[in-house]
Amino acid sequence: MSTVVGKGKAKGKSKSSNQTSRSSKAGLNFPVGRIARFLKQGRFAARVGDGASVYMAAVLEYLTAEILELSGNTAKHMKKSRIIPRSIYLAIKEDPELERLLGDAVITCGGAK
C-alpha cells in the first residue's frame, strides 16, 4: 500500500504575506480603505487616485481631533466630565474657522448661542 504525502489543504497562513492596512501605513486611525470604497461608490469622479483616500482620511481625522479637543475644553469649562452636544456646539461657535466651515450645520440639542 502506498501512502500519499502532502495531500490536502495547507494549514494556517504562510509567513511571507504580512498584511498591513493603508491606515497603519499612513499612521492614521481613520479607515483609508473604507473611505476609498465610499469615494468610488459615490461617483464623485470617474477615476479616484490612490492618494485621495489617504488625504481625505487625514483631513477627517484632523478635523475630528480638533473638534473633540475644543469641545473637551468647553465641557471642562462648564465643569462637566463628558462631552455633550451643547459643548460641541459652543466649541464650533467659538472658533472662527470652524464656525465658517460648520456654521450652517444643525447640531441636535446644541441650543442657541
C-alpha beads as a LAMMPS data file, in Angstrom:
LAMMPS data file: protein, C-alpha beads

113 atoms
112 bonds

1 atom types
1 bond types

-500.0 500.0 xlo xhi
-500.0 500.0 ylo yhi
-500.0 500.0 zlo zhi

Masses

1 110.0

Atoms # bond

1 1 1 0.000 0.000 0.000
2 1 1 1.435 3.374 -0.958
3 1 1 0.951 6.481 1.180
4 1 1 0.426 9.864 -0.397
5 1 1 2.319 12.637 1.348
6 1 1 1.249 16.267 1.149
7 1 1 -2.342 15.688 0.153
8 1 1 -4.961 18.079 1.471
9 1 1 -5.209 21.751 2.271
10 1 1 -2.412 23.724 3.807
11 1 1 -2.983 24.604 7.437
12 1 1 -2.593 28.198 8.534
13 1 1 -1.248 31.214 6.722
14 1 1 2.096 31.427 5.066
15 1 1 4.614 33.571 6.913
16 1 1 5.585 35.658 3.886
17 1 1 2.316 37.563 3.424
18 1 1 2.135 40.101 6.232
19 1 1 -0.830 42.342 5.571
20 1 1 -0.723 45.916 6.767
21 1 1 -3.626 48.270 6.261
22 1 1 -3.280 51.521 4.412
23 1 1 -4.346 53.312 7.577
24 1 1 -1.428 51.891 9.530
25 1 1 0.969 52.619 6.671
26 1 1 -0.161 56.249 6.703
27 1 1 -0.174 56.386 10.505
28 1 1 -3.889 57.181 10.699
29 1 1 -6.766 55.957 12.835
30 1 1 -9.453 56.624 10.240
31 1 1 -10.151 53.776 7.761
32 1 1 -8.456 54.578 4.458
33 1 1 -9.911 51.530 2.694
34 1 1 -13.477 52.365 3.663
35 1 1 -13.082 55.979 2.541
36 1 1 -11.639 54.748 -0.773
37 1 1 -14.653 52.497 -1.219
38 1 1 -17.052 55.359 -0.467
39 1 1 -15.249 57.639 -2.914
40 1 1 -15.521 55.028 -5.671
41 1 1 -19.143 54.115 -4.938
42 1 1 -20.203 57.749 -4.595
43 1 1 -19.465 58.516 -8.252
44 1 1 -17.808 61.808 -7.371
45 1 1 -15.344 61.317 -10.215
46 1 1 -14.767 58.805 -12.970
47 1 1 -11.348 57.927 -11.554
48 1 1 -10.123 58.095 -7.968
49 1 1 -6.392 58.073 -7.252
50 1 1 -4.723 56.031 -4.528
51 1 1 -3.647 59.073 -2.548
52 1 1 -7.095 60.684 -2.485
53 1 1 -8.488 58.386 0.184
54 1 1 -5.362 58.735 2.341
55 1 1 -5.542 62.525 2.125
56 1 1 -9.267 62.612 2.890
57 1 1 -8.823 60.263 5.863
58 1 1 -6.067 62.523 7.214
59 1 1 -8.222 65.633 6.841
60 1 1 -11.226 63.985 8.512
61 1 1 -9.066 62.716 11.366
62 1 1 -7.575 66.172 11.896
63 1 1 -10.982 67.888 11.922
64 1 1 -12.389 65.308 14.321
65 1 1 -9.446 65.687 16.694
66 1 1 -9.730 69.473 16.573
67 1 1 -13.462 69.477 17.326
68 1 1 -13.057 66.923 20.125
69 1 1 -10.232 68.871 21.724
70 1 1 -12.129 72.164 21.661
71 1 1 -15.370 70.608 22.869
72 1 1 -13.485 68.809 25.650
73 1 1 -12.087 72.142 26.783
74 1 1 -15.577 73.639 26.664
75 1 1 -17.015 70.752 28.685
76 1 1 -14.245 71.188 31.254
77 1 1 -15.031 74.905 31.414
78 1 1 -18.696 74.053 32.096
79 1 1 -17.496 71.665 34.876
80 1 1 -18.752 68.579 33.025
81 1 1 -16.891 65.298 32.771
82 1 1 -18.493 64.307 29.459
83 1 1 -18.730 65.971 26.081
84 1 1 -22.364 66.777 25.342
85 1 1 -23.840 68.226 22.131
86 1 1 -24.005 71.664 23.761
87 1 1 -20.232 71.702 24.292
88 1 1 -19.644 70.664 20.672
89 1 1 -21.944 73.456 19.504
90 1 1 -20.242 76.070 21.677
91 1 1 -16.780 74.907 20.615
92 1 1 -17.704 75.293 16.948
93 1 1 -19.240 78.721 17.546
94 1 1 -16.190 79.989 19.452
95 1 1 -13.634 79.014 16.800
96 1 1 -13.855 81.334 13.752
97 1 1 -12.520 78.789 11.253
98 1 1 -14.815 76.001 12.428
99 1 1 -17.689 78.489 12.514
100 1 1 -17.061 79.300 8.872
101 1 1 -16.855 75.606 7.968
102 1 1 -19.721 74.284 10.090
103 1 1 -21.783 77.414 10.701
104 1 1 -24.822 76.130 8.819
105 1 1 -24.722 72.656 10.410
106 1 1 -27.533 71.774 12.770
107 1 1 -26.395 70.074 15.969
108 1 1 -29.289 68.392 17.723
109 1 1 -29.693 69.519 21.363
110 1 1 -26.981 72.118 20.767
111 1 1 -29.111 75.047 21.857
112 1 1 -28.519 78.665 20.850
113 1 1 -25.503 80.837 21.395

Bonds

1 1 1 2
2 1 2 3
3 1 3 4
4 1 4 5
5 1 5 6
6 1 6 7
7 1 7 8
8 1 8 9
9 1 9 10
10 1 10 11
11 1 11 12
12 1 12 13
13 1 13 14
14 1 14 15
15 1 15 16
16 1 16 17
17 1 17 18
18 1 18 19
19 1 19 20
20 1 20 21
21 1 21 22
22 1 22 23
23 1 23 24
24 1 24 25
25 1 25 26
26 1 26 27
27 1 27 28
28 1 28 29
29 1 29 30
30 1 30 31
31 1 31 32
32 1 32 33
33 1 33 34
34 1 34 35
35 1 35 36
36 1 36 37
37 1 37 38
38 1 38 39
39 1 39 40
40 1 40 41
41 1 41 42
42 1 42 43
43 1 43 44
44 1 44 45
45 1 45 46
46 1 46 47
47 1 47 48
48 1 48 49
49 1 49 50
50 1 50 51
51 1 51 52
52 1 52 53
53 1 53 54
54 1 54 55
55 1 55 56
56 1 56 57
57 1 57 58
58 1 58 59
59 1 59 60
60 1 60 61
61 1 61 62
62 1 62 63
63 1 63 64
64 1 64 65
65 1 65 66
66 1 66 67
67 1 67 68
68 1 68 69
69 1 69 70
70 1 70 71
71 1 71 72
72 1 72 73
73 1 73 74
74 1 74 75
75 1 75 76
76 1 76 77
77 1 77 78
78 1 78 79
79 1 79 80
80 1 80 81
81 1 81 82
82 1 82 83
83 1 83 84
84 1 84 85
85 1 85 86
86 1 86 87
87 1 87 88
88 1 88 89
89 1 89 90
90 1 90 91
91 1 91 92
92 1 92 93
93 1 93 94
94 1 94 95
95 1 95 96
96 1 96 97
97 1 97 98
98 1 98 99
99 1 99 100
100 1 100 101
101 1 101 102
102 1 102 103
103 1 103 104
104 1 104 105
105 1 105 106
106 1 106 107
107 1 107 108
108 1 108 109
109 1 109 110
110 1 110 111
111 1 111 112
112 1 112 113
